[in-house]
Amino acid sequence: MLLKVSSVKKILFILFSSLFFSLSLAGCGDLLPFDSLTNDDSNPEDADSPDSSEGVEREVSGKLALALGGVAPGTDVIQTEEDLTGRTLDFQTEDEDLIDFAFVDGYNNYRDARGARVVPLDIGISYAIPVVDSSYRESIEVITPPQKLIQILVGEARGQLAREAVLNEEDFVKLTSVSPTGDALGAVIRNRIQLINEKNAPHLFVVNSEKFYKNPPGSSYEAVIEAGSGGNYQFSPLYPDDAAHLTYLDTARRDNIAADDVFTAYDQAVLTAAYIFSDDSQDTTEGAFAFYSPTTSQYDQLQEALISETTVFPTGAGTSDTQYPAMSPIQVLVLPGIATRSSESSVPSFVFVRKRNNNEPAVTNRP
């Protein structure tokens, strides 16, 4: 497997290192076998056994998700299981503008703590390189997504993120946890960025062009999330009178959070946002550029169109071709696996809007 460190000298050190550097994240109860970056014979039976929570998980070996607004205690720590008796431990990076390293709380050196805290300095993808006795180990990919991407996910889907999160025995969100709803919402934002870049057209989603191109990709995410004109925002949590507005603001910093379910939603959103930002999560919507929460009556209209497979977009379904003239004709995707509005409801929390051909059905449940 190719290493993601640009320095030839460092690559040589890594290749000639005879020891694997297995790291875990302290405080979260999840072991991350980073040696699997080079060991394709890892035994799946050695993985953590599933807990009582049923949910989706993803492979994240060799990756660390951080946030400028803070993360759950211990989940910013990388630790080794390697025997360090009489040896030295240090951490380096070529991305000094993106991350730094600090001692684990309660320690005054890396060796005694068997690791380090990774401190995010800016949005981006960077690499932490453990160094044992001047010998470089496998690099760890560190992903720090835009904080506003985390905020908008919590603002739009606080309850869904909390319900879908997979927890470990200590009730922390597992580092492998996936929110299918969060992944789909995040994909829509990423798709908007891709459409703007393909067409060189920020106006498609009322995005401020100067901000979008200022320092991509981070500025592009922020510009899309904050898009709007005359106070007409693209995402409802941006409206001051929206019920989720204060949650959106509070999650700029994890320390601002008070409610337990918001902590869970935030910690899941950190993971979701990281893998959206790094393109490690699939676009389950296959091209959706918008989403909305249908009412029961709107969902009934969508269901009728879905069953009939009509190519005529239904009236009263919550959106229309006229809402997205540059993308018409549109198709509504009722995406399987999306959280419902509540445990007692069959209406999905969100449906997704994408472009279609004239002969394709107006509503579908096939991604």
C-alpha positions in Angstrom: 0.0 0.0 0.0 1.4 3.4 -0.9 2.2 5.7 2.0 0.7 9.1 2.0 3.9 11.1 3.1 5.6 13.1 0.5 9.1 13.1 2.0 11.3 10.5 0.3 13.5 10.3 3.4 10.5 9.6 5.6 9.1 7.0 3.2 12.4 5.1 3.3 12.4 5.1 7.1 8.9 3.7 7.1 9.7 1.0 4.5 12.7 -0.2 6.4 11.0 -0.1 9.8 10.8 -3.7 11.0 8.1 -3.0 13.6 4.4 -2.3 13.2 3.0 0.6 15.1 -0.4 -0.3 16.4 -2.4 2.6 17.8 -5.6 3.0 19.7 -7.7 6.0 20.7 -7.7 6.4 24.5 -10.9 6.8 26.3 -13.2 5.5 23.6 -12.9 1.8 24.0 -12.1 1.1 20.4 -8.9 -0.5 19.2 -7.6 0.7 15.9 -5.1 -1.8 14.4 -3.1 0.6 12.3 -0.7 -2.2 11.4 -3.4 -3.4 9.0 -2.3 -0.7 6.7 0.5 -3.1 5.7 -0.9 -6.4 6.9 -3.6 -7.7 4.5 -4.0 -10.9 6.5 -5.6 -9.3 9.5 -8.2 -11.7 11.1 -11.7 -10.2 11.1 -12.4 -12.3 14.2 -10.0 -10.1 16.1 -12.2 -7.1 15.6 -14.4 -5.8 18.4 -17.6 -7.8 18.8 -20.8 -5.9 18.1 -22.5 -4.3 21.1 -26.2 -4.2 21.7 -26.6 -1.2 19.4 -27.6 -2.2 15.9 -26.2 0.1 13.2 -23.9 0.7 10.4 -20.1 0.8 10.8 -17.2 1.6 8.5 -13.6 0.6 8.3 -11.5 3.6 9.6 -8.1 2.0 10.3 -5.3 4.4 10.0 -7.6 7.5 10.2 -8.3 10.0 12.9 -11.3 12.4 12.8 -10.9 15.7 14.6 -12.7 19.0 14.9 -11.7 22.6 15.5 -14.6 22.8 17.9 -13.3 19.8 20.0 -14.0 16.1 20.2 -15.0 13.6 22.8 -12.5 13.1 25.6 -9.7 10.8 24.5 -10.7 10.5 20.8 -7.9 12.9 19.8 -5.3 10.6 21.3 -3.1 8.1 19.3 -1.4 5.4 21.4 0.9 2.5 20.7 1.0 -1.0 22.0 4.6 -1.3 21.1 7.1 -2.1 23.9 8.8 1.2 24.6 11.1 0.1 27.4 14.4 2.0 27.1 13.2 3.6 23.8 12.1 7.0 22.7 8.8 8.1 21.2 8.1 11.2 19.2 5.6 12.4 16.6 6.2 14.4 13.5 4.2 15.9 10.6 4.9 17.7 7.4 1.6 19.5 7.8 2.6 21.8 10.6 0.0 24.4 9.6 -2.8 21.8 10.1 -1.9 19.8 13.2 0.3 19.8 16.2 1.0 17.4 19.0 0.6 17.7 22.8 1.2 15.5 25.8 -1.7 13.3 26.9 -3.4 14.8 30.0 -1.5 13.7 33.2 1.8 13.0 31.4 4.9 15.2 30.6 6.3 13.1 27.8 5.0 10.9 24.9 6.7 7.6 26.0 5.2 7.3 29.4 1.7 8.0 27.9 2.5 5.7 25.0 1.1 8.3 22.7 0.1 11.9 22.0 -2.8 14.1 21.6 -3.3 15.4 18.1 -4.2 19.1 18.1 -6.0 20.4 15.0 -4.9 23.9 13.8 -6.9 24.3 10.6 -9.3 22.6 8.2 -7.6 19.9 6.1 -6.2 16.4 5.7 -2.8 15.9 7.3 -0.6 13.0 8.4 0.8 12.2 11.9 4.0 10.2 11.8 5.0 8.2 15.0 8.8 7.9 15.5 10.3 5.2 17.7 14.0 5.5 18.2 14.3 7.6 15.1 12.5 5.0 13.1 9.4 6.2 11.3 6.2 4.1 11.6 3.1 4.1 9.4 1.5 7.6 9.1 -2.0 8.2 10.4 -4.3 10.2 8.3 -5.8 13.1 10.3 -9.0 14.6 8.9 -10.3 18.0 10.2 -13.5 18.9 8.4 -15.0 22.4 8.4 -16.7 23.0 11.7 -19.8 24.4 9.9 -20.3 21.0 8.2 -20.5 19.4 11.7 -22.8 22.2 12.8 -25.2 21.9 9.9 -25.4 18.1 10.3 -26.4 18.5 13.9 -28.7 21.4 13.2 -30.5 19.5 10.4 -30.5 16.0 11.9 -29.8 16.1 15.7 -32.2 13.3 16.6 -31.4 11.1 13.6 -27.7 11.3 14.2 -28.2 10.4 17.9 -30.6 7.5 17.0 -28.3 6.0 14.4 -25.0 6.4 16.3 -23.5 3.1 17.3 -22.2 3.3 20.9 -19.6 1.2 22.7 -19.9 -0.2 26.2 -19.0 3.2 27.8 -21.7 4.9 25.7 -19.2 6.8 23.6 -19.9 6.9 19.9 -17.8 4.2 18.3 -15.1 5.5 16.0 -16.5 3.2 13.3 -20.1 4.4 13.7 -22.0 5.5 10.6 -25.2 7.6 10.4 -26.8 6.7 7.0 -28.9 9.9 7.3 -25.9 12.0 8.1 -23.9 10.5 5.2 -26.8 11.3 2.8 -27.2 14.9 4.0 -23.4 15.5 3.8 -23.3 14.0 0.3 -25.8 16.7 -0.8 -23.5 19.4 0.4 -20.5 17.8 -1.3 -22.6 17.3 -4.5 -23.4 21.0 -4.5 -19.7 21.9 -4.4 -18.9 19.5 -7.2 -21.7 20.9 -9.4 -20.5 24.4 -8.8 -16.9 23.5 -9.7 -18.0 21.6 -12.8 -20.1 24.4 -14.1 -18.2 27.3 -12.5 -21.5 28.5 -11.2 -21.8 29.4 -7.6 -25.1 31.1 -8.4 -26.8 27.7 -8.8 -27.2 27.6 -5.0 -27.0 31.3 -4.2 -23.4 30.9 -3.0 -21.1 33.8 -2.5 -18.5 33.4 -5.2 -15.7 35.2 -3.4 -16.1 33.1 -0.3 -16.5 29.8 -2.2 -13.1 30.2 -4.0 -11.2 31.9 -1.2 -9.5 28.8 0.3 -11.1 25.6 -1.0 -12.2 23.1 -0.1 -12.9 24.4 3.4 -14.2 27.7 2.2 -16.4 26.0 -0.4 -18.2 24.0 2.3 -18.7 27.0 4.4 -19.9 29.1 1.5 -22.5 26.4 0.5 -23.7 26.0 4.0 -24.1 29.7 4.6 -25.5 30.4 1.1 -28.5 32.7 0.7 -29.5 36.2 -0.2 -31.7 38.7 1.5 -31.9 36.4 4.5 -33.3 33.5 2.5 -30.9 30.7 3.5 -30.5 27.4 1.8 -30.5 25.5 5.1 -33.1 26.1 7.8 -30.9 26.0 10.9 -29.4 29.3 9.6 -32.7 31.1 10.2 -32.6 32.9 13.7 -36.2 31.8 14.4 -35.6 28.2 13.4 -35.9 25.6 16.3 -32.5 24.3 15.5 -30.7 27.6 15.2 -29.3 27.7 18.7 -28.1 24.1 18.4 -26.4 25.1 15.2 -24.7 28.0 16.9 -23.8 26.0 20.1 -22.1 23.2 18.2 -19.4 25.6 17.0 -17.7 24.4 20.2 -18.3 21.0 21.9 -17.8 22.7 25.3 -21.0 24.7 24.6 -23.2 21.6 24.5 -25.5 20.8 27.5 -27.9 18.1 26.4 -26.8 14.4 26.2 -28.4 13.7 22.9 -26.6 16.7 21.4 -23.3 15.3 22.6 -24.1 12.0 20.8 -25.2 13.8 17.7 -22.2 16.0 17.7 -19.7 13.2 18.1 -21.4 11.3 15.3 -21.4 14.4 13.2 -17.6 14.8 13.6 -17.1 11.3 12.2 -19.7 11.8 9.4 -18.3 15.2 8.4 -14.7 13.9 8.4 -15.5 11.1 5.9 -17.7 13.4 3.8 -14.8 15.9 3.6 -12.2 13.2 2.8 -14.4 11.5 0.2 -14.3 8.3 2.2 -18.1 8.0 2.4 -20.1 7.0 -0.6 -22.8 9.3 -2.2 -25.8 7.0 -1.4 -28.0 9.6 -3.1 -26.1 9.2 -6.4 -26.2 12.9 -7.3 -28.8 14.6 -5.1 -28.3 18.3 -4.7 -31.1 19.0 -2.2 -33.2 17.5 0.5 -36.3 18.3 2.4 -38.5 16.9 5.2 -41.9 16.0 3.7 -45.1 16.3 5.7 -47.4 13.3 5.8 -49.6 14.7 3.0 -46.6 15.4 0.9 -45.2 12.0 1.5 -48.6 10.5 0.4 -48.2 12.3 -2.9 -44.7 11.0 -3.3 -45.8 7.4 -2.5 -48.6 7.6 -5.1 -46.1 8.8 -7.7 -43.6 6.1 -6.6 -46.1 3.3 -7.0 -47.4 4.5 -10.4 -43.9 5.3 -11.7 -45.3 8.4 -13.4 -42.9 10.7 -15.2 -45.1 13.7 -14.3 -44.0 15.3 -11.1 -46.8 15.3 -8.5 -48.3 18.5 -7.3 -48.3 19.1 -3.5 -45.3 16.9 -3.0 -43.2 19.6 -1.3 -41.0 20.6 -4.3 -41.2 21.1 -8.0 -39.3 21.7 -11.2 -39.9 25.4 -10.8 -38.0 25.4 -7.6 -34.9 24.2 -9.4 -35.2 25.5 -13.0 -31.5 24.9 -13.8 -31.8 21.3 -12.8 -35.2 20.4 -14.1 -36.7 17.9 -14.6 -36.1 16.8 -11.1 -36.6 13.5 -9.4 -37.3 12.8 -5.7 -35.4 9.9 -4.2 -37.1 8.2 -1.2 -33.8 6.7 0.0 -34.1 3.4 1.9 -32.4 3.3 5.3 -33.0 7.0 6.1 -34.3 7.5 9.7 -38.0 8.2 9.9 -39.4 11.3 11.6 -39.9 9.3 14.8 -39.9 5.7 15.9 -43.6 5.6 15.5 -43.7 7.2 12.0 -43.2 5.6 8.6 -42.5 9.0 7.0 -38.7 9.5 6.3 -37.0 12.4 7.9 -35.7 13.5 4.6 -36.2 12.9 0.9 -33.7 13.9 -1.7 -33.8 15.8 -5.0 -31.7 15.1 -8.0 -31.8 15.6 -11.8 -33.4 13.1 -14.1 -34.1 12.4 -17.7 -37.6 13.1 -19.1 -38.4 9.4 -19.4 -37.4 8.5 -15.9 -39.9 8.3 -13.0 -40.5 11.5 -11.1 -40.2 9.6 -7.8 -38.0 6.6 -7.1 -36.6 4.6 -4.2 -33.7 3.3 -6.2 -30.4 5.1 -5.6 
